[in-house]
């Protein structure tokens, strides 16, 4: 009898320790944390959190109603930036840029919609950072070998899900680009950047300098250059340069540039004078199209790629003066 009672006691104890334990309801997922909470709890993002605090942006990434994508630089990324700029610490960065300038750099790492890594397509995206006229600054997202931003930063940890968006951790701090740098980051504009490099007038440096401009550039992509070479019966870009000379190439390229930062909402209809002194005719009927001096019509295929010194609109045909 004693043995039976002992066995019963053990069985009853096991029942108390297992059978009566309150089970968690698997149908109720744990509450997700906000972007701010996730960043604050990650010791490798402490400099970013410090910068967000200094610039009063913690509330923006805590907003439960937001739906953001944050490219979050690690502490090592910030240290690399300090070394690159020759600055001692974040205090020095804030002193150099001002609090508003630092805030704008941080906003340049934020998209106004949630974009998971499997949604990223190669191309340009507008950030929450702005230029001096409050136009949204652009970044270039590359996907050739993982996700890269501005051909500078690589996503090292993707898709850290938050209740108000998503975080992608990156290995470099990204900085706003000139219109030349935005084109250089994109392999679809290798012909245009090569032509800018050989043309008279140091056009590459002109479009790269943040103190120059602002400019509006109607930028033909590689397909447009290939079509133009075929149209003009040149084998390649070198043959075109050989025939026109570097001065002639500069004449063609400056025909694609208009003074001022003319965004898509402010593109004028009618005759417009370009940087080389010749005229183009812009039509707004059924989208933006441009007629050059040879009555050739080019369509604008993408608008408002915004740099610090101007804006780029992509066109599908090289304009010929």
Backbone bond lengths (Angstrom), bond angles and torsions (degrees), N, CA, C in turn:
res aa  C-N    CA-C-N  psi(-1)  N-CA   C-N-CA  omega(-1)  CA-C   N-CA-C  phi
1 X - - - 1.461 - - 1.513 111.03 -
2 X 1.358 116.55 -39.94 1.462 119.70 -178.97 1.501 111.21 -61.96
3 X 1.341 116.64 -41.16 1.461 120.72 179.88 1.512 110.03 -64.20
4 X 1.325 118.29 -42.35 1.458 121.15 -179.95 1.519 111.52 -63.47
5 X 1.363 116.44 -41.17 1.465 119.59 179.17 1.522 110.49 -64.46
6 X 1.329 116.66 -40.17 1.468 119.98 179.68 1.517 110.34 -63.66
7 X 1.312 116.79 -42.94 1.464 120.41 179.75 1.521 110.24 -63.27
8 X 1.339 115.45 -38.80 1.458 118.98 178.96 1.522 110.98 -65.85
9 X 1.353 116.57 -38.37 1.456 120.50 179.12 1.520 111.10 -63.77
10 X 1.340 116.64 -42.32 1.472 120.56 178.58 1.518 110.58 -62.53
11 X 1.322 115.91 -45.58 1.459 120.13 -179.60 1.519 111.10 -61.32
12 X 1.363 115.78 -41.17 1.462 119.78 179.38 1.523 111.26 -65.24
13 X 1.372 115.86 -37.71 1.458 119.92 178.02 1.512 111.41 -64.83
14 X 1.354 116.36 -40.72 1.461 119.39 177.85 1.521 110.70 -63.47
15 X 1.314 116.82 -37.29 1.464 120.95 178.76 1.520 110.31 -63.17
16 X 1.352 115.85 -42.29 1.454 118.89 179.67 1.518 111.98 -64.16
17 X 1.362 116.09 -36.73 1.460 120.20 -175.81 1.522 113.27 -82.02
18 X 1.332 117.06 -19.10 1.466 118.65 -175.56 1.517 111.77 -122.58
19 X 1.311 115.75 -58.90 1.451 119.45 -173.10 1.504 113.60 -64.37
20 X 1.335 117.94 -30.76 1.455 120.20 -176.99 1.522 113.12 -94.57
21 X 1.366 118.39 0.16 1.476 120.37 179.85 1.519 109.02 -67.01
22 X 1.319 116.67 136.13 1.468 121.21 179.05 1.517 109.90 -69.48
23 X 1.307 117.75 122.03 1.445 121.30 -179.57 1.524 110.77 -84.71
24 X 1.367 115.66 141.15 1.461 119.70 175.07 1.515 108.77 -72.61
25 X 1.320 114.75 145.10 1.454 120.09 -179.89 1.527 108.73 -83.09
26 X 1.340 117.31 108.72 1.463 118.88 -177.30 1.519 112.81 -66.97
27 X 1.325 118.33 -13.05 1.462 120.81 -179.08 1.528 111.71 -79.05
28 X 1.339 118.05 -13.04 1.465 121.25 -178.58 1.528 108.62 -107.94
29 X 1.338 118.40 102.59 1.465 120.18 -179.38 1.523 110.98 -71.41
30 X 1.329 117.20 152.74 1.461 118.73 177.36 1.523 110.69 -64.15
31 X 1.317 116.71 147.83 1.467 121.22 -179.32 1.517 110.17 -63.96
32 X 1.341 116.36 133.20 1.459 120.30 178.05 1.527 109.95 -75.45
33 X 1.312 114.78 152.18 1.455 121.00 177.55 1.520 109.67 -92.38
34 X 1.321 115.71 156.82 1.457 120.31 177.55 1.530 110.06 -76.12
35 X 1.319 115.15 168.39 1.461 120.32 176.42 1.524 110.22 -57.52
36 X 1.322 116.76 -42.76 1.464 120.62 -179.70 1.529 111.46 -62.22
37 X 1.334 117.26 -43.70 1.465 120.47 -179.65 1.526 111.22 -64.13
38 X 1.328 116.20 -43.21 1.466 119.58 -179.76 1.529 110.36 -63.04
39 X 1.315 117.07 -44.27 1.468 120.71 -179.63 1.523 110.88 -64.58
40 X 1.323 116.71 -41.96 1.470 121.08 -178.35 1.518 111.39 -63.78
41 X 1.320 117.41 -33.98 1.464 121.41 -177.65 1.531 113.06 -84.70
42 X 1.342 116.73 -5.06 1.469 120.53 179.46 1.520 108.95 -99.97
43 X 1.337 119.41 109.30 1.471 120.65 -176.63 1.528 112.91 -62.88
44 X 1.323 117.77 -19.96 1.459 120.39 -179.66 1.522 112.23 -81.44
45 X 1.338 116.52 -2.15 1.470 121.21 177.65 1.523 111.45 -116.57
46 X 1.318 117.22 21.93 1.469 119.92 -173.65 1.528 112.55 -67.08
47 X 1.328 117.62 -34.80 1.473 119.20 178.59 1.525 109.83 -68.54
48 X 1.328 116.82 -39.99 1.460 119.99 176.06 1.521 110.60 -59.71
49 X 1.321 117.41 -44.35 1.469 121.04 179.45 1.523 110.42 -63.17
50 X 1.331 117.19 -39.66 1.464 121.31 175.81 1.528 110.20 -59.16
51 X 1.343 116.26 -45.81 1.461 120.63 -179.42 1.527 111.15 -64.78
52 X 1.327 116.86 -40.82 1.464 120.41 177.75 1.523 111.22 -62.98
53 X 1.324 116.28 -38.36 1.466 120.97 179.51 1.520 110.89 -66.72
54 X 1.334 116.86 -45.69 1.471 121.50 -179.81 1.526 112.13 -58.80
55 X 1.326 115.58 -34.59 1.463 120.18 -173.03 1.528 112.87 -101.46
56 X 1.327 115.77 11.36 1.467 121.62 175.46 1.532 112.17 60.42
57 X 1.332 116.16 37.76 1.464 120.70 179.89 1.526 113.42 -105.49
58 X 1.332 117.41 -2.47 1.470 119.24 -179.66 1.528 110.07 -60.01
59 X 1.328 116.16 -39.63 1.460 119.46 179.30 1.518 112.60 -61.66
60 X 1.343 116.23 -36.07 1.464 120.22 -178.27 1.523 111.12 -65.22
61 X 1.341 116.81 -39.02 1.461 119.64 -179.43 1.529 111.77 -91.71
62 X 1.342 116.31 5.19 1.467 121.62 172.16 1.517 111.36 -102.18
63 X 1.307 117.48 -14.61 1.464 123.04 -174.55 1.531 110.39 -58.28
64 X 1.327 117.93 116.31 1.473 119.61 -178.44 1.525 113.16 -68.13
65 X 1.327 116.73 -17.29 1.462 120.58 -179.34 1.526 112.68 -92.12
66 X 1.339 116.65 -2.85 1.457 120.14 -179.91 1.529 110.51 -78.36
67 X 1.312 115.53 164.25 1.462 121.68 176.21 1.526 106.16 -145.14
68 X 1.322 117.13 85.71 1.456 122.79 -165.99 1.524 112.02 -117.47
69 X 1.319 114.30 159.51 1.462 121.86 165.93 1.513 107.30 -117.91
70 X 1.318 116.97 122.70 1.460 121.82 -179.52 1.519 109.26 -115.55
71 X 1.332 115.84 122.14 1.459 121.48 170.86 1.531 106.07 -89.73
72 X 1.322 116.49 107.60 1.463 122.15 -168.01 1.522 111.56 -101.67
73 X 1.341 118.30 109.81 1.472 119.91 177.97 1.526 110.97 -73.69
74 X 1.322 116.05 139.72 1.459 121.77 177.87 1.526 110.20 -75.27
75 X 1.341 115.62 171.37 1.464 119.90 174.56 1.521 111.23 -57.92
76 X 1.328 116.66 -40.89 1.472 119.98 178.97 1.517 110.86 -61.99
77 X 1.333 117.39 -35.76 1.461 120.99 177.87 1.526 110.71 -64.31
78 X 1.328 116.94 -40.69 1.463 120.00 178.05 1.533 110.89 -67.33
79 X 1.327 117.28 -39.12 1.470 120.44 177.72 1.527 109.86 -62.21
80 X 1.322 117.02 -41.51 1.462 120.84 176.79 1.527 110.79 -59.80
81 X 1.320 116.65 -41.76 1.465 120.37 179.38 1.525 111.04 -64.32
82 X 1.333 116.34 -42.81 1.477 119.58 178.85 1.521 110.27 -59.94
83 X 1.321 116.99 -43.39 1.466 120.42 177.82 1.524 111.33 -63.97
84 X 1.320 115.86 -39.86 1.463 121.58 -179.94 1.533 111.15 -63.54
85 X 1.315 116.19 -39.38 1.464 120.88 -177.34 1.524 112.79 -90.67
86 X 1.320 116.91 -7.45 1.455 120.17 -177.96 1.521 113.00 68.53
87 X 1.337 116.08 35.89 1.462 121.33 -179.24 1.531 109.62 -114.56
88 X 1.330 115.47 150.98 1.463 120.15 -171.67 1.521 112.90 -77.86
89 X 1.327 117.02 -41.70 1.461 119.92 -173.63 1.518 109.67 -162.32
90 X 1.327 115.53 -174.68 1.461 120.59 -178.31 1.527 111.32 -65.42
91 X 1.328 117.44 -30.02 1.468 120.00 175.24 1.525 110.61 -58.89
92 X 1.330 115.82 -42.42 1.457 120.56 -179.88 1.525 111.30 -67.52
93 X 1.338 116.63 -37.25 1.470 120.03 177.18 1.520 110.09 -62.84
94 X 1.323 115.99 -45.58 1.469 120.03 -179.51 1.519 111.10 -65.06
95 X 1.333 116.17 -37.21 1.460 119.90 178.07 1.527 111.22 -65.82
96 X 1.334 116.04 -37.92 1.467 120.48 -178.16 1.523 111.87 -73.65
97 X 1.323 117.03 -42.05 1.463 121.17 -174.99 1.519 113.48 -94.01
98 X 1.334 115.66 -20.90 1.456 119.60 -168.53 1.524 108.82 82.36
99 X 1.323 116.57 158.11 1.463 120.05 -179.47 1.525 111.08 -62.34
100 X 1.336 116.39 -38.97 1.467 120.08 179.34 1.528 110.94 -65.52
101 X 1.330 116.50 -38.31 1.463 120.09 178.87 1.516 111.72 -66.47
102 X 1.328 116.77 -42.70 1.469 120.54 177.38 1.522 110.21 -64.10
103 X 1.308 116.70 -40.45 1.469 121.31 178.23 1.535 109.96 -59.62
104 X 1.327 116.02 -41.86 1.462 119.40 -178.57 1.527 111.83 -67.52
105 X 1.337 116.68 -35.81 1.470 120.13 175.76 1.525 110.04 -62.25
106 X 1.324 116.94 -42.73 1.462 120.35 179.31 1.530 111.29 -64.98
107 X 1.332 116.61 -41.14 1.461 120.23 178.68 1.523 111.72 -66.39
108 X 1.333 116.38 -23.08 1.459 121.15 176.71 1.534 111.04 -67.98
109 X 1.322 116.84 -14.05 1.457 122.30 177.25 1.537 112.28 -94.30
110 X 1.324 117.38 8.04 1.465 120.83 -172.91 1.524 110.36 -124.25
111 X 1.342 115.38 132.97 1.456 122.07 171.09 1.519 108.46 -103.33
112 X 1.311 116.40 148.29 1.456 120.83 -175.61 1.514 114.89 -83.88
113 X 1.328 117.37 17.19 1.466 122.36 176.38 1.521 108.26 -149.45
114 X 1.314 116.14 155.97 1.465 120.27 179.18 1.528 109.77 -77.12
115 X 1.327 115.69 122.83 1.467 121.34 179.04 1.524 107.88 -127.42
116 X 1.333 116.30 104.58 1.459 120.98 175.44 1.536 109.20 -74.00
117 X 1.321 116.14 162.41 1.462 120.22 -175.23 1.528 112.15 -60.89
118 X 1.332 117.31 -32.76 1.469 119.15 -179.90 1.523 112.76 -77.55
119 X 1.337 116.52 -3.41 1.460 121.38 177.03 1.526 112.26 -99.85
120 X 1.323 116.65 -10.51 1.463 120.31 -175.24 1.524 110.10 -72.50
121 X 1.321 115.89 128.71 1.454 122.65 173.80 1.514 108.48 -119.13
122 X 1.327 116.39 145.22 1.455 119.93 179.59 1.525 109.49 -59.88
123 X 1.325 115.82 131.23 1.457 120.08 -179.86 1.512 111.27 150.45
124 X 1.308 114.92 -169.62 1.457 121.44 -175.24 1.531 111.06 -96.32
125 X 1.326 115.10 147.41 1.462 121.33 176.37 1.515 108.62 -138.09
126 X 1.312 116.25 147.64 1.459 121.19 178.11 1.523 110.24 -90.41
127 X 1.324 115.50 136.25 1.455 122.06 179.54 1.522 110.12 -99.71
128 X 1.337 115.89 -178.69 1.465 120.62 173.93 1.522 111.75 -87.33
129 X 1.342 118.00 -5.43 1.458 121.15 172.52 1.520 109.55 -74.87
130 X 1.332 116.33 151.21 1.468 120.12 -175.31 1.519 110.88 -131.90
131 X 1.357 114.94 159.70 1.454 119.99 172.66 1.528 109.03 -86.80
132 X 1.321 116.41 -171.36 1.463 119.66 -176.17 1.508 114.74 -65.72
133 X 1.332 117.03 -18.97 1.466 121.35 179.04 1.521 112.35 -103.56
134 X 1.331 115.55 15.51 1.465 122.25 177.01 1.528 113.42 69.81
135 X 1.339 117.00 25.17 1.460 120.72 172.54 1.526 108.76 -86.85
136 X 1.331 117.16 138.89 1.464 121.37 -177.41 1.527 110.81 -66.30
137 X 1.331 116.74 122.83 1.459 121.78 178.88 1.525 110.75 -73.02
138 X 1.337 115.75 145.93 1.458 121.55 -175.17 1.524 111.96 -102.75
139 X 1.323 115.03 152.55 1.456 122.64 168.72 1.521 108.19 -121.50
140 X 1.346 115.25 160.53 1.462 119.48 173.63 1.516 108.73 -110.50
141 X 1.324 116.00 126.07 1.461 122.21 178.53 1.524 108.89 -103.21
142 X 1.325 116.10 120.02 1.456 121.54 176.88 1.509 110.42 -106.13
143 X 1.325 116.32 148.80 1.467 120.39 -175.80 1.525 112.43 -129.20
144 X 1.341 117.92 14.57 1.468 120.59 -175.08 1.526 111.83 -62.97
145 X 1.316 117.89 -41.43 1.467 121.92 178.58 1.525 108.41 -141.68
146 X 1.313 115.58 80.17 1.451 119.96 -171.50 1.519 109.40 79.90
147 X 1.323 116.44 179.73 1.458 120.54 -180.00 1.524 109.41 -89.31
148 X 1.333 115.79 124.87 1.460 121.82 175.76 1.519 109.59 -123.81
149 X 1.330 114.91 147.18 1.455 121.04 -178.56 1.518 108.77 -116.40
150 X 1.353 115.33 125.49 1.473 122.04 178.32 1.527 112.71 57.19
151 X 1.316 116.06 25.26 1.469 121.06 -177.59 1.525 111.33 53.69
152 X 1.326 115.65 32.56 1.473 121.73 -175.55 1.519 111.59 -131.63
153 X 1.319 116.83 -52.18 1.463 121.66 -175.09 1.523 110.13 -105.94
154 X 1.333 115.31 144.21 1.464 121.88 178.35 1.526 109.50 -114.64
155 X 1.315 116.48 137.74 1.461 120.78 173.94 1.525 108.05 -73.76
156 X 1.332 115.74 117.03 1.462 120.59 -178.93 1.529 112.24 -96.73
157 X 1.325 117.03 -29.17 1.464 122.46 174.05 1.516 107.62 -135.53
158 X 1.315 116.16 115.25 1.459 120.52 -175.96 1.527 111.18 -100.39
159 X 1.344 114.40 157.23 1.462 122.15 166.18 1.524 114.14 60.88
160 X 1.323 117.58 47.19 1.461 120.96 169.56 1.527 105.90 -80.45
161 X 1.316 115.30 102.44 1.466 120.60 -169.12 1.520 110.73 -76.53
162 X 1.321 115.65 137.92 1.460 122.30 177.74 1.520 109.15 -130.31
163 X 1.327 115.64 166.48 1.466 119.14 -178.72 1.519 111.68 -69.81
164 X 1.329 117.28 -21.52 1.462 120.63 -177.46 1.532 112.20 -122.55
165 X 1.337 116.27 30.43 1.456 119.59 177.01 1.513 111.95 143.38
166 X 1.325 115.00 -149.49 1.456 120.66 -176.85 1.528 109.36 -144.66
167 X 1.333 115.55 148.02 1.462 122.52 176.50 1.520 108.59 -112.70
168 X 1.335 115.90 135.10 1.459 122.28 167.45 1.529 106.51 -116.94
169 X 1.303 117.94 119.39 1.464 121.31 -179.04 1.530 108.93 -81.89
170 X 1.348 116.55 133.15 1.459 121.38 -175.81 1.523 110.91 -124.77
171 X 1.341 115.20 160.72 1.463 120.52 -172.82 1.525 114.33 -99.45
172 X 1.336 117.82 2.96 1.464 122.02 177.21 1.517 109.14 -143.36
173 X 1.317 116.18 148.39 1.457 120.60 169.13 1.522 107.32 -78.05
174 X 1.314 117.93 130.42 1.461 120.66 179.46 1.527 109.77 -94.13
175 X 1.326 115.25 145.99 1.456 122.03 -176.83 1.524 109.48 -123.19
176 X 1.332 118.03 145.82 1.469 120.42 179.27 1.527 111.47 -57.33
177 X 1.330 115.67 143.61 1.456 122.44 -172.95 1.523 112.16 -109.71
178 X 1.324 114.71 155.90 1.461 121.09 169.16 1.526 108.53 -74.70
179 X 1.333 116.79 170.16 1.456 118.54 179.25 1.531 110.55 -67.06
180 X 1.327 117.99 -32.71 1.461 119.58 177.18 1.532 110.44 -66.20
181 X 1.329 117.44 -41.54 1.454 120.83 179.74 1.528 111.36 -66.36
182 X 1.331 117.28 -36.31 1.465 120.38 177.04 1.528 110.79 -62.96
183 X 1.332 116.77 -38.62 1.463 120.34 177.37 1.526 110.77 -70.97
184 X 1.328 116.92 -40.31 1.463 120.91 -177.46 1.524 111.84 -65.10
185 X 1.325 117.31 -29.50 1.461 120.83 -179.61 1.516 112.31 -71.26
186 X 1.335 116.70 -18.95 1.461 122.07 -172.96 1.528 109.88 -105.56
187 X 1.337 119.33 115.25 1.469 120.88 -178.92 1.525 113.52 -61.75
188 X 1.329 118.15 -16.52 1.465 120.51 178.42 1.523 112.82 -71.32
189 X 1.336 116.98 -7.35 1.457 120.22 179.61 1.533 111.98 -119.05
190 X 1.326 116.55 26.40 1.466 119.49 -179.71 1.522 112.36 -64.54
191 X 1.335 118.82 -34.31 1.468 121.07 178.47 1.524 110.56 -67.17
192 X 1.327 116.93 -43.87 1.461 120.54 179.97 1.520 111.13 -64.31
193 X 1.313 117.98 -45.44 1.468 119.69 -178.89 1.528 111.12 -67.70
194 X 1.343 117.43 -34.02 1.461 120.05 176.10 1.526 110.27 -64.67
195 X 1.337 116.73 -42.72 1.462 120.60 179.21 1.530 110.89 -64.96
196 X 1.317 117.15 -40.66 1.468 120.36 177.31 1.522 110.96 -61.69
197 X 1.328 116.52 -33.03 1.458 120.42 -178.57 1.510 114.10 -71.47
198 X 1.337 117.60 -28.22 1.472 119.60 -177.21 1.518 112.39 -98.74
199 X 1.326 118.11 -15.56 1.462 121.32 -175.75 1.527 111.30 -69.51
200 X 1.322 115.15 150.78 1.461 120.29 174.04 1.533 109.94 -63.04
201 X 1.319 114.83 155.18 1.460 120.00 176.31 1.501 114.98 90.68
202 X 1.350 116.79 6.51 1.468 119.81 -179.64 1.528 111.39 48.69
203 X 1.321 115.18 51.80 1.465 119.52 -174.81 1.515 112.46 -63.86
204 X 1.349 117.21 -31.86 1.459 119.21 177.84 1.517 110.45 -63.14
205 X 1.323 116.66 -44.71 1.468 120.44 178.98 1.531 110.79 -67.84
206 X 1.324 116.46 -35.98 1.464 120.32 179.87 1.521 110.99 -62.32
207 X 1.333 117.04 -43.71 1.461 121.24 -178.38 1.524 112.44 -81.67
208 X 1.319 116.43 -8.28 1.462 121.32 -179.89 1.519 112.38 -94.20
209 X 1.317 116.93 -28.29 1.462 120.35 -173.27 1.507 112.69 -71.47
210 X 1.335 118.49 121.25 1.465 120.41 -179.73 1.519 113.17 -64.33
211 X 1.348 116.71 -20.25 1.464 119.88 177.67 1.511 112.91 -85.46
212 X 1.336 117.34 -5.16 1.465 121.55 179.32 1.522 109.94 -96.54
213 X 1.336 114.22 156.02 1.459 118.28 176.66 1.512 112.00 94.66
214 X 1.330 116.34 -158.74 1.467 126.34 9.15 1.528 112.84 -77.46
215 X 1.350 114.48 155.17 1.451 122.25 -179.44 1.526 109.98 -123.77
216 X 1.328 114.39 151.89 1.459 120.88 166.38 1.521 106.73 -113.42
217 X 1.322 116.51 120.81 1.463 122.14 -176.59 1.521 110.01 -114.14
218 X 1.336 116.27 121.51 1.458 121.47 171.27 1.530 106.31 -90.12
219 X 1.324 115.88 106.13 1.470 121.93 -165.57 1.521 112.07 -102.96
220 X 1.355 117.48 114.38 1.465 119.70 173.88 1.529 110.28 -76.51
221 X 1.318 117.08 136.82 1.460 120.02 178.13 1.527 110.37 -84.83
222 X 1.321 116.58 -178.60 1.470 120.56 -177.47 1.519 112.32 -59.13
223 X 1.326 117.38 -38.58 1.463 120.23 179.58 1.523 110.70 -62.72
224 X 1.331 116.68 -37.60 1.468 120.08 178.16 1.521 110.97 -66.39
225 X 1.346 117.18 -39.22 1.465 120.26 177.50 1.530 111.10 -66.27
226 X 1.327 116.61 -41.28 1.466 120.05 178.61 1.519 110.66 -60.51
227 X 1.336 116.01 -42.95 1.463 120.21 178.80 1.521 111.35 -65.35
228 X 1.335 117.95 -38.33 1.465 121.46 179.86 1.521 111.30 -67.06
229 X 1.328 117.15 -40.75 1.467 120.72 177.95 1.525 110.44 -61.80
230 X 1.327 116.58 -41.78 1.461 120.01 177.75 1.528 111.27 -65.60
231 X 1.318 115.98 -41.23 1.462 121.40 179.95 1.533 111.59 -62.35
232 X 1.331 116.00 -37.62 1.471 121.36 -176.56 1.525 112.61 -95.02
233 X 1.326 115.79 1.97 1.474 121.56 178.17 1.533 113.51 63.04
234 X 1.340 115.69 43.48 1.456 120.93 172.92 1.527 108.79 -110.63
235 X 1.318 115.13 140.88 1.465 119.53 -176.70 1.520 111.77 -69.55
236 X 1.322 116.32 -38.41 1.454 120.30 -177.27 1.524 109.55 -160.56
237 X 1.325 116.20 -176.53 1.456 120.84 -177.13 1.526 111.48 -64.94
238 X 1.324 116.91 -36.09 1.471 119.61 178.18 1.527 111.15 -61.18
239 X 1.333 117.18 -39.43 1.464 120.83 178.19 1.525 110.92 -65.13
240 X 1.331 116.07 -38.44 1.466 120.17 177.46 1.519 110.84 -63.77
241 X 1.333 116.57 -44.98 1.468 120.65 179.17 1.534 110.05 -63.33
242 X 1.339 115.49 -39.98 1.456 119.16 178.85 1.516 112.78 -62.57
243 X 1.335 116.98 -36.25 1.456 120.97 -178.51 1.531 112.33 -78.72
244 X 1.326 116.64 -42.29 1.463 120.19 -176.04 1.520 113.51 -88.52
245 X 1.348 116.10 -23.91 1.453 119.80 -171.98 1.520 109.84 78.51
246 X 1.305 116.31 160.88 1.468 119.52 -178.00 1.525 111.88 -65.61
247 X 1.335 116.57 -28.14 1.458 119.99 177.10 1.529 110.63 -70.32
248 X 1.355 116.19 -39.81 1.457 120.27 178.00 1.522 112.04 -66.54
249 X 1.337 116.21 -37.73 1.465 120.03 176.10 1.524 110.11 -62.77
250 X 1.333 116.99 -42.12 1.465 120.78 177.61 1.521 111.07 -60.99
251 X 1.333 116.51 -37.49 1.462 120.96 179.35 1.525 110.69 -63.38
252 X 1.342 116.13 -42.30 1.463 120.17 178.62 1.528 110.76 -66.36
253 X 1.315 116.96 -45.18 1.469 120.32 -175.29 1.527 112.05 -68.06
254 X 1.324 117.65 -40.85 1.471 119.26 179.43 1.525 111.72 -70.03
255 X 1.340 116.44 -14.99 1.463 120.81 174.06 1.528 110.65 -70.22
256 X 1.331 116.85 -13.02 1.465 122.17 178.97 1.527 112.36 -97.03
257 X 1.317 117.13 3.07 1.471 121.17 -174.08 1.521 109.92 -116.13
258 X 1.339 115.15 135.16 1.464 122.16 175.62 1.525 107.59 -124.59
259 X 1.313 116.78 141.54 1.473 120.71 179.83 1.527 110.72 -66.68
260 X 1.333 115.77 143.96 1.458 121.42 177.50 1.511 112.83 96.67
261 X 1.315 115.40 163.69 1.469 122.63 178.43 1.530 107.65 -99.45
262 X 1.325 115.75 87.54 1.465 120.75 -173.63 1.528 108.91 -97.80
263 X 1.310 116.41 101.87 1.460 120.79 178.55 1.522 110.23 -79.71
264 X 1.335 115.97 169.27 1.461 120.24 -172.76 1.525 112.89 -58.85
265 X 1.319 117.31 -32.28 1.458 119.86 179.92 1.507 114.03 -74.10
266 X 1.341 116.36 -9.87 1.466 120.10 -177.32 1.523 113.26 -121.78
267 X 1.335 117.17 11.92 1.466 119.67 179.27 1.526 109.00 -66.20
268 X 1.329 117.54 125.64 1.468 119.51 -178.05 1.526 111.71 -82.68
269 X 1.304 116.93 145.47 1.458 121.03 172.47 1.524 108.76 -88.54
270 X 1.340 115.82 142.63 1.449 119.82 177.83 1.507 112.58 114.03
271 X 1.317 115.66 -161.21 1.456 122.38 -175.80 1.525 110.37 -80.46
272 X 1.340 115.28 131.00 1.464 122.04 -178.67 1.526 108.02 -129.69
273 X 1.327 115.69 136.13 1.463 120.77 177.90 1.519 109.89 -89.33
274 X 1.327 115.89 132.21 1.462 121.42 -177.87 1.520 110.58 -94.48
275 X 1.332 115.20 179.22 1.459 120.82 -176.22 1.524 113.12 -67.00
276 X 1.332 118.61 -19.94 1.466 119.22 178.29 1.527 112.40 -92.45
277 X 1.330 116.37 4.52 1.454 121.16 177.07 1.515 114.50 91.23
278 X 1.324 117.96 -10.27 1.462 121.30 178.28 1.530 109.59 -88.16
279 X 1.324 115.93 174.08 1.457 120.20 -173.51 1.523 112.45 -116.85
280 X 1.324 115.26 148.28 1.460 123.37 168.43 1.520 107.17 -122.13
281 X 1.320 116.01 160.47 1.463 120.59 177.62 1.525 108.47 -118.48
282 X 1.310 115.87 122.93 1.464 121.69 -176.64 1.520 109.58 -103.45
283 X 1.330 115.49 132.09 1.462 121.88 175.05 1.524 108.82 -116.50
284 X 1.319 116.65 140.24 1.465 122.02 178.95 1.523 111.80 -107.89
285 X 1.316 117.36 7.30 1.463 121.35 -178.65 1.527 109.76 -77.63
286 X 1.323 116.62 118.24 1.458 120.64 179.30 1.508 113.49 66.35
287 X 1.321 117.88 38.65 1.457 122.15 -174.37 1.518 109.83 100.26
288 X 1.333 116.05 171.04 1.461 120.42 -177.37 1.521 109.80 -87.62
289 X 1.333 116.22 128.65 1.462 121.49 173.88 1.516 108.78 -133.39
290 X 1.336 115.26 154.83 1.462 121.35 -176.69 1.523 108.49 -127.49
291 X 1.326 115.89 129.15 1.456 121.49 175.28 1.516 108.42 -105.92
292 X 1.338 116.97 125.38 1.457 120.29 -177.90 1.531 110.97 -89.29
293 X 1.322 116.41 -175.11 1.467 121.95 -175.47 1.517 112.45 -66.79
294 X 1.339 117.22 -15.88 1.465 121.86 179.74 1.529 112.06 -102.81
295 X 1.330 116.04 17.79 1.471 123.40 178.28 1.526 112.87 63.86
296 X 1.313 117.10 22.85 1.461 122.51 176.19 1.521 108.36 -90.07
297 X 1.312 116.91 136.40 1.463 121.20 -174.21 1.521 110.18 -108.42
298 X 1.322 115.54 128.17 1.463 122.16 176.55 1.520 109.24 -115.73
299 X 1.323 115.87 139.10 1.465 121.27 177.86 1.525 110.35 -97.05
300 X 1.318 116.03 140.14 1.465 121.02 171.88 1.519 107.41 -82.21
301 X 1.329 116.94 120.50 1.467 121.40 -174.45 1.522 113.62 -100.97
302 X 1.330 117.74 -21.70 1.471 121.48 176.49 1.515 107.96 -151.69
303 X 1.314 115.72 139.25 1.465 120.49 -174.82 1.524 111.93 -118.85
304 X 1.325 114.46 163.72 1.466 123.45 166.03 1.520 114.73 60.81
305 X 1.331 115.89 48.51 1.463 120.76 168.24 1.524 105.20 -88.32
306 X 1.322 115.82 103.60 1.459 121.40 -165.47 1.521 112.52 -99.06
307 X 1.323 115.95 124.00 1.452 122.17 172.40 1.507 110.82 -108.64
308 X 1.327 116.17 -178.64 1.461 119.93 -178.01 1.525 111.93 -75.16
309 X 1.337 117.34 -17.12 1.464 120.01 -177.59 1.523 112.68 -124.52
310 X 1.322 116.77 21.92 1.449 119.01 177.50 1.509 112.45 152.10
311 X 1.325 114.56 -170.66 1.455 120.98 -174.33 1.526 109.50 -133.06
312 X 1.341 115.16 147.14 1.459 122.54 179.11 1.524 108.94 -114.85
313 X 1.345 115.49 135.44 1.460 122.09 168.43 1.528 106.52 -120.15
314 X 1.325 116.75 129.15 1.466 120.84 -176.72 1.526 109.85 -83.92
315 X 1.348 115.91 135.64 1.457 121.07 178.47 1.541 109.53 -123.75
316 X 1.330 115.78 158.59 1.468 119.88 -174.21 1.519 114.16 -101.92
317 X 1.334 117.33 10.93 1.460 120.04 177.94 1.522 108.92 -150.87
318 X 1.332 116.40 138.94 1.456 121.12 176.24 1.528 108.74 -70.36
319 X 1.330 116.18 132.55 1.465 120.78 177.89 1.531 109.49 -83.70
320 X 1.321 116.41 136.77 1.466 120.63 -178.93 1.526 109.88 -118.36
321 X 1.335 117.21 121.53 1.468 120.01 -179.83 1.528 111.43 -74.42
